[in-house]
Amino acid sequence: MSRLSGLRLPFLVLGALAVVACGDDEDSPTGGNGNTAPSTEYRRLVVSDTAPFARVFNAANGQRVDSLGGLPSRITYLYSPKGRVAFAHFQTRNSIGFIDGGVYAQGDRGVLAAPRMIGYFNDSVPIHGNYLGDLASVHFDGSGNVRFFNEQTVAGGSTAPFMTINTGSAHHGAGMAMTDGNFVSASLRDPAVGTGPIGVVVYNRAGQEIGRNRDCTGLHGLAGNNNGSLYGCADGALLVNATGTTPTFTKLTHATDARFGVSTVWAHHSQANFLVLMSIRGQTVSTATRTLGVTNAGARNMQPIVLPANDLDWTAGFDYSGRYATVLGRSGNLYIVDMATRQVTGTLNAAVPAMPTSGTVLTPFFATAEGVLYVTSPTQGRVLELAISTTGVPSLTRTLAVGGTPERIVVLGVTANRTLQK
């Protein structure tokens, strides 16, 4: 197998429009005054299940709008760059699908239509997806390809990527568009030194390599914001920036213990710092070997977050503003953490049942819109709707009995609170 090859531009869409939503309940704007309605009426929740379908709910009243049945398999990854289209990965079927939620703003007017599957794109073993702005990337572990998509183009009906990078070898990796979309990065695997990725390569949109860095053994985890793309490494993290014609690579390490590596990264476009999961790899999981943390690019380090009562993280994310990290502990407690101070500002005890210590573990997931946070509770068939105060205190506002085994969730539509013309 060769090392990272160049940019390959011939694109092939192997999937076709195949699944049409089957109607359950209809929704229509009910709020507002006269010819206007709040943006919550143009907001829908897409909730995946362990079975091969997804349910779509009206975020305003909680009623089911539609079901997307006949999917290739269980959805293994679900996300949306800016709420226009949901990207759904079907890892075991070597395919990704694109879900149109049917709700969006067209200028000052709200659009309300039936949800639908736009189509599919096939490649081998899609694992992670990343996005910045409206540009999404999908790494296909089975081929080593990184495919880049424009959300608005997909919404218009084209499921072809606008760029493909072939890394030259199959591996578990990641890639993403950077900053203003003029550059992209991808993980680098060198077969001469093992099977895992060891660094990052940066390309411009003309397909020219402009730089690489090999100081990221055990690469795993990636997210990006306006400060760059952060890749997790076995001995810290690698921050990648590209401006002009030269990329920069900055290594970040745990503030006091260089043994900690990074395995998961979260980012928010309004938050300068990254939320990271740090651990000493190969060690028994405990508060001494695993912790969430916040990056400090200026100091080139990462500071730990301490959860109450020695709780360990289960899953995490950001609130809509990006000011707060949302952390679900293995106890089932939900914590809100100020990204500036790394302090817990509020707790919702027993938000979901505690993480099982054996057997099958179904992880809850977060989704957010302005003023609201959604959390799935797989073992209870529920989606929790929470509010987070300006001081970072969570409160339960509604429980949606969605049924089945809800796992991943994404908000589609108009996520900011505003008034729209009907």
PyMOL commands that set and color helices and strands:
alter all, ss='L'
color gray80, all
select helices_A, chain A and resi 39-42+91-93+151-155+191-193+308-310+378-380
alter helices_A, ss='H'
color red, helices_A
select strands_A, chain A and resi 22-23+36-38+43-49+54-58+64-68+77-79+85-90+95-100+103-106+109-112+116-122+126-132+135-140+145-150+163-166+175-178+183-188+199-204+209-213+222-225+228-233+236-243+246-254+261-266+275-279+290-296+301-305+313-318+324-329+334-338+344-348+366-369+372-377+382-388+394-401+406-413+419-421
alter strands_A, ss='S'
color yellow, strands_A
deselect
rebuild
show_as cartoon
